[in-house]
Amino acid sequence: MDAYIAALPEDRRTTITQLRERIRAAAPAATEAIAYNMPAFRLGGRFLVSYDAYQGHLSLFPASQVVRDALGAELLPYLSGKGTIRFPAGRPIPLNLVTWVVQVRLAELAAQTA
């Protein structure tokens, strides 16, 4: 993952590193991987979230229906399409929202396992 991030343009490295660190902090048992050709985290071999940096935004996937229902209005300004959360480039990432997304995904995976 370090090599993937190092290959990004400099203006994207800082924010994607913040995003990565926040995801890692919210899901310390998760492991890093590549999924859908982008950085991702898996838990017990199951997909948790993926993320990537683009020229105009950073994306966090997935905004599952469970995530959308749980975070509602907090998430709405960042939703793009059915399952994409976009954070505009040049603005601070709402790191608390990232934590909530990961926590909801963790609960969603746990419920699917139970």
KASUL-V649703 format. One record per pair of residues at least 6 apart in sequence whose C-alpha atoms are under 8 Angstrom apart, sorted by the first residue. I is the first residue (numbers start at 0). GAP is how many residues later the second one is. Records with the same first field share a line. If there is no record, write none. Layout:
I=GAP ; GAP
//
This chain:
0=31 ; 32 ; 38
3=35
4=8 ; 11 ; 12
5=7
11=41 ; 42 ; 43
14=78
15=36 ; 37 ; 42
18=74 ; 76 ; 79
21=73 ; 76 ; 77
22=75 ; 76 ; 79
23=6
25=73 ; 76 ; 77
26=75 ; 76 ; 79
28=14
29=11 ; 12 ; 13 ; 14 ; 18
30=10 ; 11 ; 12
31=7 ; 8 ; 9 ; 10
32=6 ; 7 ; 8 ; 9
33=6 ; 7
34=15
37=12 ; 13 ; 14
38=11 ; 12 ; 13
39=7 ; 8 ; 9 ; 10 ; 11
40=6 ; 7 ; 8 ; 9
41=6 ; 7
47=54 ; 57 ; 58 ; 61
48=11 ; 12 ; 13 ; 53 ; 56
49=10 ; 11 ; 12
50=7 ; 8 ; 9 ; 10
51=6 ; 7 ; 8
52=6
54=34
55=32 ; 33
56=29 ; 30 ; 31 ; 32
57=28 ; 29 ; 30 ; 31
58=25 ; 26 ; 27 ; 28
59=24 ; 25 ; 26
60=22 ; 23 ; 24
61=21 ; 22 ; 23
62=16 ; 19 ; 20 ; 21 ; 22 ; 38
63=18 ; 19
64=18
65=38 ; 39 ; 42
66=34 ; 37 ; 38
67=7
69=34
70=29 ; 30
73=23
74=10 ; 22
77=7 ; 8 ; 9
78=6 ; 7
79=6
86=6
//
